[in-house]
Amino acid sequence: MALALAPIITQAEPNPLRNAYFGETHLHTAFSLDAYIGGTRLMPADSLAYARGESVTLPDGTTAQHKRPLDFAAVTDHAEYLGEMYSTMYEDAPGHDNADLVALRGLESLEDRQEWFIKYVVSSNRSATPQHPPFFAGPATAKSAWQVIVDAAEEANDPGTFTALIGFEWSAAPNGANLHRNVLFRDNNVPNSVPSYIDINEEENLWKWMKGQEAEGRRLLAIPHNSNASKGRMFPDIDSFGDTMDLDYARTRQHFEPLIEMMQVKGNSEVHRKFWAADEFAGFENADSIQKNSGRIFRQRDFVRGGLIDGLGYEFALGVNPFKYGFIGGTDNHNGMMSAVAEDSFIGAHGPEDGSVERRRTGSVAGWIDGKDLSIGSLAGVWAIENTRAAIWDAMKRRETFATSGPRIKIRMFGGVGLSEPTDPVAMANEGYLLGTHMGGNLPPLGDAPSFTVHAEKDPMGANLDRIQIIKGWIDEYGDANEKIIDVVWSGDREIDPATGKLPAVGNTVDLKTAMFTNEIGAPVLMGRWTDVDYDPQATAFYYARVLEIPTPRWSTYDAVRNDLSLLEDVPATIQERAWGSPIWYSPAR
């Protein structure tokens, strides 16, 4: 079903039906040691200016400017080494003249930079007992750096126009297992310092710190990211201390972590083709070369859908789901450039590690991933009543969020009994809020089968849409996990093949010689409804929507065409960008 794009309406007053806002929740500036080692010199204020659409000057003297400003953004520098970086960059800071920091400021060659990264980041922060380096000048320097970050957000924040959230990254990586969390505050009521992995070694104790912050009147949440590199520990079967997860663990984790990062520059964490062979779109940005480093061998539980399924199992056993995550996106860009996510202008995300065509084609980001496996990152989307800190944060807290693989695709879903076949997005939202449940919400115990209404709009500057799918996962009466994928609505006059149950491919207009495509196929808007005829009122379940674009060139294809090089043989030349809406959950009456 193809519809005309909805008109863009500017509203000064809060919109009770909520607007879609796009932003960034995972970005590093020069205050992150690994970013500084790579040559980044943009400061928090610079990165927020870039997010707002202002021009910024890069270290090589060139300028960069967003084609489209973001609606909201958060600088999330590593809490680890904040003080060390303050000493590095401020001449009047304690320790500025330390010989190690003089050497750091003078790093030039890639080899010297990599040596520093391994010596001061990898060797400590990926151990079970991280320590400050010898050039740490004391806690006061970390407080000073944090104040610079807070001040930059305060200056950039412009309610109604641009939201600058205050946040940081707690970067736990025990034995190379990526357990990082971005912590975001609801307002400017923030502490005068924040903890790092050096201070707090386990996520349980991070939540304990967050609980203490709540007791002092602050509002904050944590977003785990890049579960594909977690070595099975993002969705564990025991806690950090080796104990079986209990009800208190499940309640605490669900309270403080409403969202998880679906995708970033180090790949897509939704699914992997190895474990979801029946999902024909599971081969998207799998980032296999992550497995070359730190003993990170992919497991099904390293991926978000695996975590969602495991969470249902815990709810079946404990009564509470510890992995009840909505979806959000981020880049993890270490260049200081907020949401630089255009496939046709990707310049890497880690300075000289991936900052040239040659490095992206044949090199690697030390200790992480091959350049050719990098993704451009992901965008965060929220449905909020207005563009303010409170409204954006509240949308995150209630999980009314979505993630995209880069384009500004809007996606929305409601669930409930008796929802109408949608013909208008405003009417769909009205009915959804009145009679149903929004993305990220919970269906009440139902006697009748639920229906789900879905709506998606293409990026106005991007490709048409192929289809909207709903992914259902559930735990049956025997405690066994199940899932299925439903094509709900699609472009064109295709029909599902009764023999295979599959919808034919949308087609492909990409010219690989020119890295061009056309919107002759696909649809600008898709809208539809699906009723779960196999609904079991006694089965715990989740449902989430996934929308796919038509095929477009991957960044590596643009690189090849621009530089008159052959296409890389072991990465796709085209991709189908996508967006994921947060799940809606169903739990039977207990």
Residue, then its C-alpha position, 0 to 999 in steps of 0.5 A: m500500500a503506497l500513500a502520499l507523504a504526510p505534510i510537515i507541520t510545525q507546532a509550538e505547543p506540545n503534541p499529545l500524539r507526539n512527533a518523531y525526533f532524530g538524534e545521537t546518544h553515543l559520541h566521543t570528543a577529544f575528552s575521550l583518550d582513544a579519540y584524542i590518540g586518533g587525532t580528534r580535537l573537537m571538544p564537546a561544544d564543537s560536537l554539539a555545534y555540529a549537531r545543531g548544523e553549524s560548521v566546525t573546523l577539523p584538525d586538518g583545517t577543513t570544515a564539516q557541516h551537517k546537511r540536516p541538523l539533529d533534533f537532540a544529541a548527547v556527548t558521551d565521552h568515556a568517564e575513564y581518563l576524563g581527568e587525564m584528558y583535562s590535564t592534556m588539553y588545558e595548560d593551567a591544569p595539574g599535570h599538563d607538563n607531565a612527560d607522558l602527556v607531552a609525548l601524547r600531544g606530539l603523537e604523529s605516526l599511526e604506529d605510535r598512536q596504536e602503541w599508545f592505545i594498546k598501552y593505556v587503553v587496551s591493557s588497562n580498560r580491558s582487564a578485570t582490574p583497570q587502573h589510572p595511568p601514572f600521569f593521572a593528576g587526581p580526581a579534581t581534574a576529572k571533575s573539571a572535565w565533567q564540568v566542561i561537558v556539562d557547560a557545553a550541553e547547557e550552552a547548546n540546549d535550546p528547548g523547542t529547537f535542539t535538545a542537548l542531553i548531559g551524559f557520559e559512557w561507563s566503559a567496562a570491558p572485562n577481558g575484552a567483553n564489551l559491557h559499555r553503558n551510556v548514562l543520560f540525565r533527564d535535566n541539569n541536576v547532575p553530580n559534580s563527578v561521574p564514575s568510570y570502570i576504574d571506580i566501579n567494575e560491575e554493572e550491578n554496582l553502576w546500578k547501585w550508584m544510579k540508585g544513590q543518584e535517584a535518592e538525591g533527586r536525580r533522574l538518569l538511565a543507562i543504555p548498553h551498546n554493541s552487544n555483538a562484542s560482549k562475549g556472551r555477557m550482555f545477556p548473561d545467565i549469571d550476574s557479574f559475581g557468578d550468582t544465578m540471576d534473581l528477582d532483584y537483579a531482574r527488577t533493577r536492570q529493567h528499571f535502570e536500562p530501558l533501552i539498548e543500542m541496536m547498531q553502531v559503527k562496529g556493526n548491527s546487533e539485531v541478529h546474525r545470519k549464522f543463528w537466524a538462517a530463516d531470517e532472510f535479512a539477517g546478513f545485514e552489517n554482521a561485522d564478522s571481523i570483530q571475532k578476530n580480536s579479544g576472543r570475541i566469538f559470536r554467540q546467539r546471546d550476543f544479539v538483541r533478538g537473542g536477548l529478548i528471547d532470553g528475557l521472556g524465559y526469565e519472565f516465565a521463570l521469575g515473573v520479571n524480564p531483565f532484558k526488557y529493552g526498547f531500541i535506540g541507535g548511536t554511532d560511537n563515532h570517535n571523530g567528534m562528528m555527531s551522527a555523520v551517517a551518510e553512506d555516500s560521505f563516510i570518512g571513517a570514525h576512528g581518525p587515521e585507523d579508518g580515515s583513508v580509503e586504503r585503511r578502510r579497504t585493507g586496514s583495521v581499527a586496532g583491537w576491534i574490526d576490519g575497516k571494510d566491516l565498519s558500518i556508518g552507524s545508527l540514528a536514535g529516534v524518539w516519539a515525544i510531545e516536544n523537543t525538550r530534555a524532559a520530553i526526549w528523556d521521558a520517551m526513552k524511559r517509556r521505550e517509545t523509541f526506534a533506531t535506524s541504520g542511518p536514514r531518517i526513516k520514521i517507524r511506528m506501531f501500536g498494539g491492541v484488540g480491534l484496532s482498525e485498518p489504518t488509512d491515515p497516520v494521525a487517525m492511527a495514532n489517535e486510535g493507538y493511544l486511546l485503545g491500544t499500546h505504543m511501542g515500548g509498552n505492555l499489552p494487558p492480559l487479553g481474551d481476544a487476539p491482538s492486532f498491530t497497526v504499523h506506519a513508516e515513512k521514507d527519509p525525505m532525502g533517501a530511498n523508497l521503502d520495500r516492506i514492513q515486517i513484524i517479528k514475534g517472539w514467545i515462550d510457549e506453555y512448555g517454556d520453549a522459545n519460538e519466533k516468526i517473521i511476518d511481512v505485514v505490508w509492502s510496496g508494489d503488487r507482489e504476492i507472498d509465494p504460497a510454497t515458500g511463504k516468502l515475499p519476492a524481493v523488491g528489485n534493485t535499481v543500483d548502478l554499481k558503475t556509478a553508485m547511483f540508484t533510483n526510486e522507481i521501485g518501492a513506496p514513500v509510505l507504508m501502512g498496514r495492520w496484522t492480527d496475531v491469529d496464533y495468539d495464545p493468552q497464556a504465552t509471554a511474547f514480544y512484537y517489534a516492527r522492522v522496515l526495510e528500504i529498497p537496495t542502495p549503495r553501501w559506503s564501500t561502493y561509493d569509496a570504490v566508484r569515487n576513487d576508480l577502484s574495484l568493488l570489494e569482493d567480500v562485503p556487499a556492494t548494496i544494502q537495504e537500510r532499515a529501522w527497528g521499532s521498540p517491542i510491544w510486550y505481552s504477559p499473561a495474567r498471573 
